[in-house]
């Protein structure tokens, strides 16, 4: 996927920034598609800082557009039993400063899907302004970490090799735990 995006961005050089942002908006609306391949393409085509900034801009704009679409289309879902878990309810009911810090902290956590945070905040009571500010601020460190990791892996530096080793160990342990959990349940 990364290679196709690189080709697309290089083919339409004059519109490459806009194309990247539109792809990021689509990824944000879909909610569960990871954006790491687009970040990698942006870094390859535009360099580290421009690529990171472009990925940040696209993710921030995409989150805002997704928030508005989710709010318009799914607001009534907040009352369903699907969202009865206490932690989800807390985000649904949050307003003001509490909503700001909840969205910000969830954006900072690397394994919380961005689309889920956007969706729950959108169908809850979080205001658009609070969401925009908290979400954008929270995306900065997460995206810098993602861009740095992807850049190191793309260039296969010693840091990239360490990141790759840690990712491999994490995936191995995660898979092992899932397999053992299934064995215990049967």
FENWO-V114861 format. One record per helix or strand. SS is the DSSP state (H for helix, E for strand). FROM is the first residue (numbers start at 1). TO is the last residue. If there is no record, write none. Layout:
SS:FROM:TO
SS:FROM:TO
This chain:
H:2:11
H:13:30
H:36:46
H:48:79
H:81:83
H:86:93
H:96:108
H:114:123
H:128:155
H:158:185
